[in-house]
Amino acid sequence: MIEVKKASFSYDDEETKSKRIVIDNVDLAVNDGEFVAILGHNGSGKSSLVKLFNCVNIPCGGKVYVDGLDTSDYALLLEIRRRVGMVFQNPDNQLVATIVEEDVAFGPENLGVPSLEIRERVDNALKAVGMYEFLDSAPHNLSGGQKQRIAIAGVLAMNPETLILDESTAMLDPMGRREVMETIKRLNKGGMTVILITHYMEEAAEAGRVIVMEEGKVWMDSTPEKVFAKVEEMKALRLGVPQASELAYLLRKGGFNLPDTILTPKDFVESFLKEVKTDD
């Protein structure tokens, strides 16, 4: 679905009056139907990377292809953005109408989609995110999690093949984050490619693949189990690991025989009880 070939991206740094490289000769591919989490501290290049996927950024070196389409070809801009939709951190910045159904219809209307098809797309998108009952509601009356789900519905109404979420749960409370995560996991199970940038390690642990960015390069690209087994290395990058992974790590240092693949509280409890029974 997405292919990055030795891509680089830089911008003018006004303080130093020079070019600042934020993506440095990156190679990677995202396959159709994958759920990929991208991690990295602020300034690591993760947001700049995903903006290459729908032409918000254009590589200054190398190439980025979306479904075989070259993102540096301006004539393909709309086709690429039809395939790759982005949801950002603050849902209020993406809500443009005073009624939910009008907001969700905004994207397909601007694509010139026929009215009857827009109606169908709006209904399907709201049902997909579990917000159909709020069809006639005012977005400003909704909770943060509900607003973010409406923002996702607005992107889904444009029928993208890939959904990118750039720290879309950062401003939400735990319930709102859970609502959004359940929504995107459901969409992924339905076949949609999902790319999630997050600072919450528990969210990243739910992905099928984790990419860690550092200084504009891919530091690691593997399964959550393999990435979060590297507790000390992740901390050196100013990143964390899921709480269950860290607790297991600390107990291993204390002599407990716990696996380094623990990601969730359930994993931890099962492994810990097994270890205690073995000792007995």
Backbone as JSON, one array per atom type, in Angstrom:
{
  "sequence": "MIEVKKASFSYDDEETKSKRIVIDNVDLAVNDGEFVAILGHNGSGKSSLVKLFNCVNIPCGGKVYVDGLDTSDYALLLEIRRRVGMVFQNPDNQLVATIVEEDVAFGPENLGVPSLEIRERVDNALKAVGMYEFLDSAPHNLSGGQKQRIAIAGVLAMNPETLILDESTAMLDPMGRREVMETIKRLNKGGMTVILITHYMEEAAEAGRVIVMEEGKVWMDSTPEKVFAKVEEMKALRLGVPQASELAYLLRKGGFNLPDTILTPKDFVESFLKEVKTDD",
  "N": [[0.82, -1.21, 0.0], [1.88, 1.3, 0.88], [4.99, 2.55, -0.02], [8.22, 3.38, 0.78], [11.1, 4.72, -0.43], [14.29, 5.22, 0.22], [13.77, 7.8, 1.24], [13.95, 11.28, 1.99], [13.5, 14.23, 3.96], [13.44, 17.69, 4.53], [13.48, 20.91, 6.18], [13.54, 24.53, 6.23], [15.43, 25.87, 8.78], [14.89, 28.52, 10.75], [16.33, 29.57, 12.88], [18.98, 28.61, 12.7], [19.46, 29.22, 10.12], [19.68, 27.3, 8.13], [19.26, 24.12, 6.42], [17.19, 21.74, 7.97], [17.34, 18.39, 8.51], [14.77, 16.11, 8.74], [13.7, 13.7, 8.02], [15.59, 11.0, 7.16], [16.86, 9.39, 4.64], [15.1, 7.08, 4.5], [13.86, 3.78, 4.33], [11.03, 1.83, 3.92], [8.05, -0.23, 4.05], [4.52, -0.43, 3.99], [2.09, -2.79, 4.28], [-0.98, -3.77, 2.67], [-3.8, -3.73, 4.74], [-2.46, -3.87, 7.17], [-1.83, -3.08, 10.67], [-0.14, -0.61, 11.97], [1.93, 0.82, 14.39], [3.58, 3.86, 15.13], [6.33, 5.07, 16.82], [8.19, 7.47, 18.79], [10.18, 10.05, 20.25], [9.43, 13.57, 20.74], [10.26, 15.36, 17.84], [11.55, 13.31, 16.57], [10.83, 12.61, 14.04], [8.55, 11.24, 13.33], [5.92, 12.27, 12.78], [6.49, 13.87, 10.56], [7.2, 11.87, 8.81], [4.77, 10.36, 8.33], [3.31, 12.32, 7.1], [4.39, 12.37, 4.63], [3.03, 10.4, 3.41], [0.55, 11.21, 2.46], [0.95, 13.41, 0.93], [1.15, 15.82, 2.32], [3.67, 16.48, 3.1], [6.35, 16.55, 0.76], [8.83, 14.42, -0.44], [12.27, 15.46, -0.36], [14.26, 14.04, -1.3], [14.7, 10.78, -2.7], [11.85, 8.51, -2.98], [8.28, 8.25, -2.49], [5.63, 6.05, -2.61], [2.17, 5.53, -3.03], [-0.03, 3.04, -3.16], [1.17, 2.47, -5.56], [1.29, 4.97, -6.74], [3.09, 7.92, -7.4], [4.0, 10.17, -4.98], [5.19, 12.61, -5.42], [4.23, 13.59, -7.74], [2.29, 16.07, -8.69], [-0.1, 16.04, -10.09], [-1.32, 13.75, -9.25], [-2.27, 14.19, -6.75], [-4.98, 14.41, -5.62], [-5.91, 11.82, -6.09], [-4.2, 10.33, -4.49], [-4.8, 11.34, -1.96], [-7.38, 10.49, -1.76], [-6.96, 7.87, -1.26], [-5.49, 7.79, 1.09], [-6.28, 8.78, 4.23], [-6.14, 11.27, 6.81], [-6.19, 11.73, 10.34], [-6.03, 14.08, 12.85], [-4.47, 15.42, 15.9], [-6.15, 17.19, 17.43], [-9.54, 17.08, 17.51], [-11.31, 19.21, 17.19], [-10.16, 20.84, 15.32], [-10.75, 19.64, 12.95], [-13.43, 19.52, 12.6], [-16.01, 20.95, 10.84], [-18.61, 21.75, 10.47], [-21.95, 22.53, 11.77], [-23.66, 20.52, 12.34], [-23.57, 17.01, 12.81], [-23.96, 15.15, 10.61], [-23.61, 16.83, 8.42], [-21.01, 17.58, 8.73], [-19.61, 15.17, 8.33], [-20.28, 14.76, 5.72], [-18.86, 16.67, 4.38], [-16.28, 16.15, 3.22], [-16.68, 14.15, 1.04], [-18.46, 15.72, -0.49], [-16.78, 17.74, -1.41], [-15.23, 16.24, -3.05], [-16.84, 15.88, -5.14], [-18.74, 13.85, -5.13], [-21.76, 12.16, -5.99], [-25.04, 13.1, -4.74], [-26.8, 11.07, -3.68], [-25.01, 9.01, -3.22], [-23.36, 10.24, -1.35], [-25.09, 10.41, 0.83], [-25.32, 7.69, 1.47], [-22.65, 7.11, 2.05], [-22.17, 8.76, 4.29], [-23.94, 7.68, 6.21], [-22.92, 5.05, 6.4], [-20.3, 5.56, 7.29], [-20.71, 6.77, 9.8], [-21.98, 4.69, 11.12], [-19.91, 2.87, 11.13], [-18.15, 3.93, 13.0], [-19.64, 3.86, 15.23], [-21.42, 6.0, 15.75], [-23.85, 6.68, 14.67], [-26.3, 7.29, 15.81], [-25.99, 9.88, 16.58], [-26.4, 11.49, 14.47], [-27.87, 13.9, 13.94], [-26.84, 15.62, 15.78], [-25.1, 18.38, 17.42], [-21.71, 18.92, 16.91], [-20.17, 20.29, 18.88], [-21.37, 19.66, 21.25], [-20.59, 17.15, 21.95], [-18.54, 14.6, 23.55], [-14.9, 14.48, 23.96], [-13.87, 12.03, 22.93], [-16.02, 11.22, 21.36], [-16.11, 13.32, 19.5], [-13.69, 12.86, 18.2], [-14.22, 10.45, 17.0], [-16.16, 11.25, 15.21], [-14.56, 12.86, 13.59], [-12.97, 10.84, 12.49], [-14.96, 9.48, 11.1], [-15.56, 11.41, 9.17], [-13.29, 11.25, 7.6], [-13.47, 8.58, 6.78], [-15.71, 8.69, 5.15], [-14.75, 9.5, 2.75], [-13.86, 7.26, 1.63], [-11.19, 6.04, 2.06], [-8.29, 3.92, 1.64], [-6.32, 3.63, 3.43], [-5.88, 4.59, 6.79], [-4.58, 7.16, 8.66], [-3.57, 8.08, 11.86], [-2.58, 10.71, 13.64], [-1.34, 11.01, 16.56], [-3.94, 10.97, 17.61], [-5.3, 10.35, 19.91], [-4.23, 11.82, 21.9], [-5.28, 14.09, 23.25], [-7.38, 13.14, 24.68], [-9.43, 11.74, 27.34], [-9.06, 8.71, 29.39], [-11.35, 7.1, 28.77], [-12.22, 8.19, 26.32], [-9.95, 7.64, 24.76], [-10.05, 4.88, 24.74], [-12.45, 4.46, 23.34], [-11.76, 5.42, 20.79], [-9.63, 3.71, 20.12], [-10.92, 1.21, 20.07], [-12.56, 1.65, 17.91], [-10.73, 2.03, 15.73], [-9.44, -0.43, 15.71], [-11.53, -2.1, 15.04], [-12.07, -1.17, 12.46], [-9.68, -1.88, 11.23], [-9.8, -4.67, 11.43], [-11.78, -5.03, 9.62], [-10.44, -4.78, 7.28], [-9.12, -2.4, 6.67], [-6.14, -0.51, 6.22], [-4.18, 0.65, 8.86], [-2.4, 3.27, 10.35], [-0.86, 4.34, 13.16], [0.22, 6.99, 15.09], [1.47, 7.39, 18.28], [1.86, 8.3, 21.76], [1.26, 6.65, 23.74], [2.13, 3.7, 25.11], [0.7, 1.4, 25.63], [-1.28, 1.52, 23.71], [0.21, 1.22, 21.36], [1.04, -1.37, 21.74], [-1.11, -2.83, 20.94], [-1.04, -2.93, 18.24], [-0.1, -4.63, 15.18], [2.44, -4.34, 14.37], [5.35, -2.45, 15.14], [6.99, 0.59, 14.62], [9.88, 2.31, 15.38], [11.05, 5.54, 15.56], [14.0, 7.56, 15.31], [15.91, 10.4, 15.33], [15.15, 10.96, 12.66], [15.43, 8.54, 11.38], [14.65, 5.02, 10.92], [14.71, 3.28, 13.76], [13.95, 0.84, 14.85], [11.97, -1.85, 13.65], [9.52, -3.94, 14.1], [7.72, -6.65, 15.72], [5.35, -5.86, 18.4], [6.06, -7.32, 20.7], [8.82, -7.87, 20.39], [9.89, -5.29, 20.17], [9.18, -4.04, 22.63], [10.48, -5.64, 24.38], [12.96, -4.61, 24.6], [13.65, -2.89, 26.91], [15.53, -1.19, 28.26], [16.84, 0.0, 26.08], [14.72, 1.36, 24.88], [14.12, 3.22, 26.87], [16.47, 4.69, 26.8], [16.04, 6.05, 24.47], [14.29, 7.9, 25.28], [11.73, 6.94, 25.53], [8.95, 4.93, 26.62], [7.72, 1.75, 27.83], [4.95, -0.57, 27.74], [3.15, -0.68, 30.86], [2.84, -3.22, 32.03], [4.89, -4.6, 30.76], [7.14, -3.27, 31.74], [6.97, -3.79, 34.51], [7.3, -6.56, 34.52], [9.91, -6.66, 33.55], [11.34, -5.42, 35.67], [10.89, -7.29, 37.68], [12.16, -9.5, 36.57], [14.78, -8.64, 36.77], [14.97, -8.87, 39.46], [15.11, -11.55, 39.83], [12.97, -13.16, 39.12], [11.5, -15.52, 36.9], [10.3, -14.5, 34.32], [8.75, -14.1, 31.09], [10.04, -12.08, 28.36], [8.15, -11.13, 26.67], [5.85, -10.06, 27.58], [3.0, -7.98, 27.42], [0.5, -7.02, 28.25], [-1.68, -6.46, 31.15], [-3.11, -8.85, 31.6], [-1.44, -10.76, 30.38], [0.73, -10.48, 32.12], [-0.3, -11.26, 34.67], [-1.0, -13.95, 34.2], [1.52, -15.08, 33.59], [2.96, -14.47, 35.9], [1.54, -15.83, 37.93], [1.96, -18.43, 37.06], [4.72, -18.6, 37.42], [4.92, -18.31, 40.21], [3.53, -20.59, 41.11], [5.23, -22.52, 40.09], [7.48, -22.1, 41.67], [6.45, -22.87, 44.16]],
  "CA": [[0.0, 0.0, 0.0], [2.79, 2.45, 0.95], [6.39, 2.17, -0.2], [9.14, 4.51, 0.98], [12.4, 4.32, -0.97], [15.38, 6.15, 0.51], [13.15, 9.13, 1.28], [14.45, 12.3, 2.92], [12.71, 15.46, 4.0], [14.05, 18.72, 5.37], [12.86, 22.23, 6.09], [14.44, 25.63, 6.59], [15.48, 26.23, 10.2], [15.11, 29.96, 10.8], [17.32, 29.9, 13.91], [20.34, 28.33, 12.22], [19.53, 29.63, 8.71], [20.15, 26.16, 7.35], [18.27, 23.06, 6.25], [17.17, 20.74, 9.04], [16.87, 17.1, 7.99], [13.89, 15.45, 9.71], [13.6, 12.31, 7.55], [16.93, 10.8, 6.63], [17.15, 8.2, 3.84], [14.28, 6.02, 5.09], [13.26, 2.72, 3.52], [10.06, 0.97, 4.6], [6.82, -0.51, 3.31], [3.34, -0.79, 4.78], [1.27, -3.67, 3.46], [-2.43, -3.63, 2.72], [-4.46, -4.39, 5.87], [-1.65, -3.87, 8.39], [-2.04, -2.1, 11.74], [1.23, -0.23, 12.31], [2.11, 1.93, 15.32], [4.86, 4.55, 14.97], [6.73, 5.7, 18.07], [9.37, 8.32, 18.76], [10.03, 11.25, 21.07], [9.18, 14.77, 19.94], [11.39, 15.71, 16.99], [12.19, 12.12, 16.0], [10.49, 12.52, 12.62], [7.41, 10.35, 13.07], [4.83, 12.99, 12.11], [6.97, 14.25, 9.23], [7.17, 10.66, 7.99], [3.43, 9.99, 7.85], [2.83, 13.38, 6.21], [4.86, 12.01, 3.29], [2.15, 9.37, 2.86], [-0.61, 11.77, 1.75], [1.38, 14.62, 0.2], [1.31, 17.03, 3.13], [5.09, 16.7, 2.82], [6.87, 15.9, -0.45], [10.25, 14.13, -0.17], [13.27, 16.22, -1.1], [15.14, 13.01, -1.86], [14.04, 9.49, -2.7], [10.48, 8.44, -3.47], [7.21, 7.64, -1.7], [4.54, 5.6, -3.47], [0.93, 5.09, -2.39], [-0.74, 2.17, -4.11], [1.89, 2.59, -6.84], [1.26, 6.35, -7.23], [4.22, 8.73, -6.95], [3.48, 11.33, -4.24], [5.8, 13.85, -5.89], [3.52, 13.99, -8.96], [1.18, 16.91, -8.22], [-1.32, 15.65, -10.79], [-1.91, 12.59, -8.56], [-2.54, 14.6, -5.37], [-6.31, 14.03, -5.17], [-6.02, 10.35, -6.08], [-3.47, 9.83, -3.32], [-5.55, 11.7, -0.75], [-8.56, 9.61, -1.7], [-6.53, 6.57, -0.75], [-4.9, 7.92, 2.42], [-6.92, 9.81, 5.03], [-5.43, 11.57, 8.06], [-6.9, 12.29, 11.48], [-5.0, 14.74, 13.65], [-4.55, 15.36, 17.35], [-7.27, 17.94, 18.0], [-10.7, 16.91, 16.64], [-11.97, 20.49, 16.92], [-9.56, 21.44, 14.12], [-11.22, 18.93, 11.76], [-14.89, 19.61, 12.53], [-16.23, 22.19, 10.09], [-20.04, 22.05, 10.35], [-22.67, 22.63, 13.03], [-24.41, 19.28, 12.49], [-22.67, 15.88, 12.58], [-24.05, 14.58, 9.26], [-23.05, 17.79, 7.47], [-19.56, 17.53, 8.88], [-19.12, 13.95, 7.7], [-20.52, 14.88, 4.27], [-18.03, 17.74, 3.82], [-15.21, 15.6, 2.36], [-17.17, 13.63, -0.24], [-19.02, 16.81, -1.29], [-15.67, 18.43, -2.07], [-14.71, 15.34, -4.08], [-17.81, 15.82, -6.23], [-19.5, 12.61, -5.06], [-23.2, 12.39, -6.16], [-25.78, 13.28, -3.49], [-27.29, 9.81, -3.14], [-23.86, 8.26, -2.7], [-22.92, 10.92, -0.13], [-25.99, 9.96, 1.9], [-24.93, 6.33, 1.83], [-21.31, 7.14, 2.67], [-22.29, 9.35, 5.62], [-24.58, 6.69, 7.08], [-21.99, 3.93, 6.62], [-19.15, 6.02, 8.08], [-21.15, 6.96, 11.19], [-22.22, 3.36, 11.69], [-18.6, 2.22, 11.32], [-17.5, 4.44, 14.22], [-20.6, 3.77, 16.32], [-21.95, 7.33, 16.07], [-25.0, 6.95, 13.8], [-27.41, 7.87, 16.6], [-25.71, 11.3, 16.79], [-26.48, 12.06, 13.12], [-28.41, 15.27, 13.95], [-26.28, 16.34, 16.94], [-24.09, 19.42, 17.2], [-20.41, 18.38, 17.35], [-19.62, 20.92, 20.08], [-22.01, 19.08, 22.44], [-20.09, 15.79, 22.13], [-17.31, 14.43, 24.32], [-13.69, 14.45, 23.15], [-13.8, 10.77, 22.21], [-17.06, 11.23, 20.33], [-15.66, 14.24, 18.45], [-12.63, 12.22, 17.41], [-14.86, 9.43, 16.17], [-16.8, 11.98, 14.1], [-13.47, 13.23, 12.7], [-12.62, 9.62, 11.76], [-16.06, 9.22, 10.16], [-15.39, 12.35, 8.07], [-12.25, 10.7, 6.71], [-13.98, 7.33, 6.2], [-16.7, 9.0, 4.12], [-14.02, 9.68, 1.49], [-13.5, 5.9, 1.2], [-9.75, 5.8, 1.95], [-7.82, 2.55, 1.85], [-5.42, 3.7, 4.58], [-6.23, 5.61, 7.78], [-3.45, 7.58, 9.49], [-3.98, 8.83, 13.05], [-1.38, 11.38, 14.17], [-1.58, 11.31, 17.98], [-5.35, 11.31, 17.67], [-5.85, 10.11, 21.25], [-3.4, 12.56, 22.86], [-6.04, 15.07, 24.01], [-8.57, 12.49, 25.2], [-9.35, 11.04, 28.62], [-8.94, 7.26, 29.15], [-12.54, 6.55, 28.11], [-12.17, 8.63, 24.94], [-8.89, 6.89, 24.07], [-10.53, 3.51, 24.55], [-13.45, 4.51, 22.28], [-11.08, 5.58, 19.5], [-8.87, 2.49, 19.84], [-11.86, 0.15, 19.68], [-13.02, 1.99, 16.56], [-9.72, 1.78, 14.69], [-9.19, -1.87, 15.65], [-12.65, -2.67, 14.3], [-11.85, -0.83, 11.05], [-8.57, -2.69, 10.75], [-10.29, -6.04, 11.26], [-12.59, -5.01, 8.41], [-9.56, -4.76, 6.12], [-8.47, -1.11, 6.42], [-4.77, -0.31, 6.7], [-4.17, 1.68, 9.91], [-1.1, 3.72, 10.83], [-1.14, 5.1, 14.37], [1.28, 7.62, 15.87], [0.99, 7.52, 19.64], [2.79, 8.34, 22.89], [0.77, 5.67, 24.72], [2.73, 2.43, 24.74], [-0.34, 0.37, 25.65], [-1.94, 1.56, 22.39], [1.15, 0.64, 20.38], [1.1, -2.81, 21.97], [-2.26, -3.46, 20.29], [-0.78, -3.0, 16.8], [0.58, -5.84, 14.73], [3.82, -3.98, 14.04], [5.76, -1.18, 15.74], [8.17, 1.24, 14.04], [10.43, 3.32, 16.29], [11.84, 6.55, 14.86], [15.0, 8.29, 16.09], [16.71, 11.3, 14.48], [14.76, 10.87, 11.27], [15.69, 7.2, 10.84], [13.94, 3.9, 11.55], [15.6, 2.63, 14.73], [13.53, -0.55, 14.93], [10.73, -2.16, 12.95], [9.3, -5.34, 14.45], [6.48, -6.89, 16.46], [5.35, -5.21, 19.72], [6.77, -8.14, 21.68], [10.27, -7.71, 20.23], [10.26, -3.9, 20.45], [9.04, -3.7, 24.05], [11.43, -6.43, 25.17], [14.17, -3.79, 24.72], [13.23, -1.86, 27.87], [16.6, -0.21, 28.5], [17.07, 0.74, 24.84], [13.6, 2.29, 24.69], [14.3, 4.31, 27.83], [17.57, 5.51, 26.3], [15.46, 6.88, 23.42], [13.28, 8.73, 25.95], [10.43, 6.32, 25.34], [8.63, 3.94, 27.63], [7.15, 0.48, 27.4], [3.72, -0.79, 28.51], [3.4, -0.86, 32.29], [3.02, -4.65, 32.32], [6.23, -4.98, 30.29], [8.15, -2.73, 32.66], [6.9, -4.53, 35.77], [7.94, -7.87, 34.29], [11.34, -6.38, 33.42], [11.88, -5.17, 37.01], [10.87, -8.55, 38.42], [13.23, -10.34, 36.01], [16.03, -8.18, 37.38], [14.96, -9.35, 40.84], [15.27, -13.0, 39.89], [11.79, -13.9, 38.66], [11.65, -16.08, 35.56], [9.16, -14.06, 33.53], [9.14, -13.89, 29.7], [10.18, -10.67, 27.96], [7.13, -10.86, 25.66], [4.64, -9.6, 28.27], [2.54, -6.67, 26.96], [-0.74, -6.61, 28.89], [-1.88, -6.96, 32.52], [-3.52, -10.26, 31.55], [-0.21, -11.53, 30.14], [1.56, -10.44, 33.32], [-0.91, -12.07, 35.73], [-0.88, -15.37, 33.85], [2.93, -15.48, 33.71], [3.38, -14.36, 37.29], [0.94, -16.94, 38.68], [2.65, -19.64, 36.64], [6.03, -18.56, 38.07], [4.73, -18.53, 41.65], [3.18, -22.0, 41.29], [6.46, -23.3, 39.83], [8.33, -21.98, 42.86], [5.84, -23.67, 45.22]],
  "C": [[0.86, 1.26, 0.0], [4.22, 1.94, 0.86], [7.26, 3.41, -0.13], [10.53, 4.04, 0.56], [13.43, 5.43, -0.77], [14.89, 7.6, 0.56], [13.8, 10.02, 2.33], [13.53, 13.51, 2.85], [13.39, 16.45, 4.95], [13.26, 20.01, 5.24], [13.85, 23.28, 6.54], [14.32, 25.96, 8.08], [15.84, 27.71, 10.31], [16.18, 30.37, 11.81], [18.74, 29.73, 13.39], [20.55, 28.77, 10.78], [20.08, 28.51, 7.82], [19.01, 25.15, 7.21], [18.35, 22.09, 7.44], [16.56, 19.46, 8.48], [16.02, 16.42, 9.07], [13.55, 14.01, 9.31], [14.86, 12.03, 6.75], [17.08, 9.43, 5.96], [16.41, 6.96, 4.35], [13.76, 5.07, 4.02], [12.25, 1.97, 4.39], [8.85, 0.75, 3.7], [5.73, -0.86, 4.3], [2.41, -1.58, 3.88], [-0.21, -3.41, 3.66], [-2.98, -4.4, 3.92], [-3.66, -4.43, 7.16], [-2.16, -2.85, 9.4], [-0.65, -1.8, 12.29], [1.21, 0.94, 13.29], [3.5, 2.53, 15.11], [5.16, 5.33, 16.24], [7.97, 6.56, 17.86], [9.13, 9.54, 19.62], [9.79, 12.45, 20.15], [10.43, 15.15, 19.14], [12.08, 14.52, 16.34], [11.88, 11.94, 14.52], [9.24, 11.73, 12.3], [6.26, 11.06, 12.34], [5.24, 13.43, 10.71], [6.93, 13.05, 8.28], [5.78, 10.38, 7.45], [2.85, 11.08, 6.95], [3.35, 13.2, 4.78], [3.87, 11.07, 2.6], [0.91, 9.94, 2.18], [-0.32, 13.18, 1.23], [1.29, 15.9, 1.02], [2.77, 17.46, 3.05], [5.46, 15.96, 1.54], [8.36, 15.63, -0.22], [11.18, 14.99, -1.0], [14.33, 15.29, -1.68], [14.45, 11.67, -1.77], [12.61, 9.58, -3.2], [9.55, 7.84, -2.43], [6.08, 7.3, -2.67], [3.36, 5.15, -2.62], [0.12, 4.31, -3.41], [-0.15, 2.31, -5.51], [1.95, 3.99, -7.4], [2.38, 7.17, -6.6], [3.71, 10.0, -6.28], [4.09, 12.65, -4.7], [5.16, 14.37, -7.19], [2.26, 14.75, -8.54], [-0.15, 16.53, -8.87], [-2.04, 14.49, -10.1], [-2.36, 12.93, -7.14], [-3.91, 14.13, -4.87], [-6.48, 12.52, -5.11], [-5.34, 9.76, -4.86], [-4.25, 10.14, -2.05], [-6.89, 10.99, -0.64], [-8.2, 8.27, -1.06], [-6.03, 6.63, 0.69], [-5.56, 9.09, 3.16], [-6.19, 10.02, 6.34], [-6.37, 12.17, 9.09], [-5.85, 12.83, 12.44], [-5.33, 14.75, 15.14], [-5.81, 16.0, 17.91], [-8.49, 17.81, 17.09], [-11.39, 18.21, 16.3], [-11.42, 21.16, 15.66], [-10.05, 20.78, 12.83], [-12.74, 18.98, 11.61], [-15.26, 20.96, 11.95], [-17.7, 22.61, 10.03], [-20.7, 22.05, 11.72], [-23.52, 21.4, 13.32], [-23.51, 18.12, 12.06], [-22.75, 15.37, 11.13], [-23.48, 15.52, 8.21], [-21.53, 17.78, 7.52], [-18.98, 16.32, 8.15], [-19.28, 14.03, 6.18], [-19.56, 15.86, 3.6], [-16.98, 17.21, 2.84], [-15.72, 15.08, 1.03], [-17.83, 14.7, -1.11], [-17.93, 17.53, -2.07], [-14.99, 17.55, -3.12], [-15.67, 15.22, -5.25], [-18.62, 14.54, -6.27], [-21.0, 12.93, -5.21], [-23.95, 12.35, -4.83], [-26.24, 11.96, -2.87], [-26.16, 8.98, -2.55], [-23.33, 8.9, -1.43], [-23.77, 10.47, 1.05], [-25.6, 8.58, 2.4], [-23.59, 6.31, 2.56], [-21.38, 7.7, 4.1], [-22.88, 8.35, 6.6], [-23.61, 5.56, 7.41], [-20.82, 4.33, 7.51], [-19.53, 6.19, 9.54], [-21.44, 5.63, 11.87], [-20.9, 2.66, 12.0], [-17.91, 2.68, 12.6], [-18.46, 4.45, 15.41], [-21.22, 5.09, 16.72], [-23.19, 7.67, 15.24], [-26.14, 7.63, 14.56], [-27.21, 9.36, 16.84], [-25.75, 12.08, 15.47], [-26.88, 13.54, 13.13], [-27.86, 16.12, 15.09], [-25.33, 17.44, 16.5], [-22.76, 18.9, 17.72], [-19.9, 18.99, 18.66], [-20.26, 20.4, 21.37], [-21.49, 17.68, 22.76], [-18.84, 15.77, 23.01], [-16.11, 14.4, 23.39], [-13.58, 13.18, 22.32], [-14.82, 10.69, 21.1], [-16.69, 12.15, 19.17], [-14.61, 13.58, 17.57], [-13.2, 11.13, 16.53], [-15.6, 10.07, 14.99], [-15.73, 12.41, 13.09], [-13.03, 12.02, 11.86], [-13.69, 9.31, 10.72], [-15.95, 10.14, 8.94], [-14.35, 11.89, 7.08], [-12.76, 9.44, 6.03], [-14.97, 7.59, 5.07], [-16.05, 9.26, 2.76], [-13.48, 8.36, 0.95], [-12.0, 5.69, 1.05], [-9.43, 4.32, 2.12], [-6.91, 2.48, 3.07], [-5.86, 4.85, 5.48], [-5.01, 5.89, 8.64], [-3.98, 8.41, 10.65], [-2.72, 9.39, 13.7], [-1.66, 11.88, 15.58], [-3.02, 11.7, 18.24], [-6.0, 11.02, 19.01], [-5.17, 10.97, 22.31], [-4.21, 13.48, 23.77], [-7.27, 14.48, 24.69], [-8.34, 11.89, 26.58], [-9.31, 9.54, 28.35], [-10.14, 6.65, 28.44], [-12.55, 6.93, 26.63], [-11.13, 7.88, 24.14], [-9.36, 5.47, 23.78], [-11.56, 3.46, 23.42], [-12.77, 4.56, 20.9], [-10.31, 4.31, 19.14], [-9.78, 1.35, 19.43], [-12.36, 0.38, 18.26], [-11.99, 1.62, 15.51], [-9.36, 0.3, 14.61], [-10.3, -2.57, 14.87], [-12.5, -2.39, 12.8], [-10.74, -1.67, 10.45], [-8.99, -4.14, 10.52], [-11.17, -6.15, 10.02], [-11.76, -4.88, 7.15], [-8.84, -3.45, 5.86], [-7.05, -1.11, 6.98], [-4.79, 0.85, 7.68], [-2.74, 1.97, 10.31], [-1.35, 4.68, 11.99], [0.15, 5.65, 14.98], [0.75, 7.83, 17.27], [2.14, 7.65, 20.63], [2.39, 7.32, 23.96], [1.25, 4.28, 24.3], [1.71, 1.29, 24.76], [-1.11, 0.34, 24.33], [-1.06, 0.91, 21.33], [1.2, -0.87, 20.51], [-0.05, -3.55, 21.29], [-2.08, -3.57, 18.78], [-0.11, -4.33, 16.45], [2.06, -5.61, 14.49], [4.13, -2.62, 14.63], [7.03, -0.68, 15.05], [8.62, 2.33, 15.02], [11.35, 4.24, 15.51], [12.8, 7.24, 15.82], [15.86, 9.08, 15.12], [16.44, 11.11, 12.99], [15.0, 9.53, 10.6], [14.82, 6.17, 11.55], [14.93, 3.17, 12.45], [15.26, 1.15, 14.87], [12.18, -0.7, 14.26], [10.45, -3.64, 13.16], [7.94, -5.49, 15.13], [6.52, -6.14, 17.8], [6.16, -6.0, 20.76], [8.28, -7.92, 21.6], [10.71, -6.28, 20.55], [10.25, -3.63, 21.94], [9.84, -4.61, 24.96], [12.7, -5.64, 25.42], [13.89, -2.59, 25.64], [14.3, -0.79, 28.03], [16.87, 0.64, 27.26], [15.96, 1.75, 24.59], [13.72, 3.48, 25.65], [15.42, 5.25, 27.39], [17.11, 6.45, 25.18], [14.39, 7.82, 23.96], [11.86, 8.25, 25.66], [10.19, 5.32, 26.46], [8.25, 2.62, 27.01], [5.83, 0.34, 28.15], [4.03, -1.11, 29.97], [3.63, -2.33, 32.65], [4.4, -5.13, 31.89], [7.31, -4.49, 31.25], [8.15, -3.46, 33.99], [7.56, -5.89, 35.63], [9.45, -7.72, 34.19], [11.98, -6.19, 34.8], [11.92, -6.46, 37.83], [11.92, -9.53, 37.88], [14.58, -9.94, 36.61], [16.14, -8.65, 38.82], [15.01, -10.85, 40.96], [14.08, -13.81, 39.45], [11.98, -14.34, 37.2], [10.41, -15.76, 34.73], [9.61, -13.8, 32.09], [9.24, -12.4, 29.37], [9.18, -10.27, 26.88], [5.83, -10.34, 26.29], [4.28, -8.18, 27.81], [1.36, -6.14, 27.76], [-0.82, -7.09, 30.33], [-2.29, -8.42, 32.56], [-2.31, -11.16, 31.33], [0.62, -11.63, 31.42], [1.01, -11.36, 34.4], [-0.74, -13.55, 35.44], [0.55, -15.87, 34.04], [3.39, -15.47, 35.15], [2.82, -15.52, 38.13], [1.61, -18.26, 38.33], [4.01, -19.74, 37.32], [5.92, -18.87, 39.55], [4.4, -19.99, 41.92], [4.37, -22.89, 41.06], [7.37, -23.28, 41.04], [7.78, -22.82, 44.01], [6.12, -25.16, 45.01]]
}
